[in-house]
Amino acid sequence: MLLFLKFLLAHILGDFVFQSEKWVKDKEKNKIRSSKLYVHLGIHAFLLLILLQFNLQKYWLGFSIILISHFIFDVSKLYLQKKKTKRSWFYIF
């Protein structure tokens, strides 16, 4: 349960605290070529590392799955969303 809460906290911080609206607009405009997409993913990686106390030897699989899936979900949202359905994709992913 504690591990889940750490992953959830990293996700909330990465998506809602450390990602500006400017970054979101850049990602929407440039999609997979946006440098902000990769900075955003780096922030998530860093937050996970901090919350996991840099113990990748024990948590490497969960760390990898979360980062890869987060990237896939973010890229999918960028290509699938339209202005009117933007909020729907947020709730789905």
N, C-alpha and C positions, 0 to 999 in steps of 0.2 A: 504494500500500500504506500509506503514512504517513497519507494522508487517511482511509482506512478505520479505521486504529487510533485516530485522533483521534475519529471518530464513535463507535466502540465504547467508548472511554474515557468520553466524555460520557454515553453511555447507561448504563454501569455505575455511574458516580458519581451520576447523576440518579435511577436506580431503586433502588439499594442503599445508597448512602451518605447522600444528602440527603433521602430519603423515609422518614418514620417510620411505624411500625405504626399510630399514631393517625391519620395522614393516609389510610392505606389503608382503615381502618375508616370514616372519614368519606366517602371516595369510594364505598365499597360501600353505605353507607346512603343518601347523597343523590344518587348517580350523577352525571348531567350537571350538576346544580345545585350540586354540591360546589365550594366555593371552593378547596379543596385540590387539585382536579383542575387548575385553572388556575394555581395557584402551582407545582404540579409541572411543568406544561408550561413555565412561565416559567423555572424552574430549568434545564430542559433547554436552552431557548433561550440562556440566559446562559452555560451551560457550553460550548455549541457556539460561541458568539461568542468566548469566551476562547480555546478551542483552535484556532479558525480565525483568531486574531489580529485579530478585528473586520474581516476582509476579506470583507464581504458582496458587494462588487462582483464578486468572482471566484467566490464560492461560494453566491450567493443561491438558485440553483435547488436544490442539494442540501440547503441549510439549510431551505428551505421544504418540500421533500418529506419530509424527516425529521420535522419538527415536525408537519405535517399527518397523516402516517401514524401517528406516535406517538399523537396525539390519537385518531384513529380506532380504533387497536388498543386503547387504554386504555378508551375508551367501550364498544367491542364486548365486551371482557372483563367490564365492569361489568354489562352487560345479559344476557350469555349464561351467565355462570358461576353455578353453584349451589354450595352448601357442599361437597358431596362431590366435585365435579369441578373445584374451584378450582385445584388443582395442575396438572391437565391443560391448562387454558386458559393457565396461566403458560408452560408449555413450548411450546404451539402458537404463542403470540404472544411 
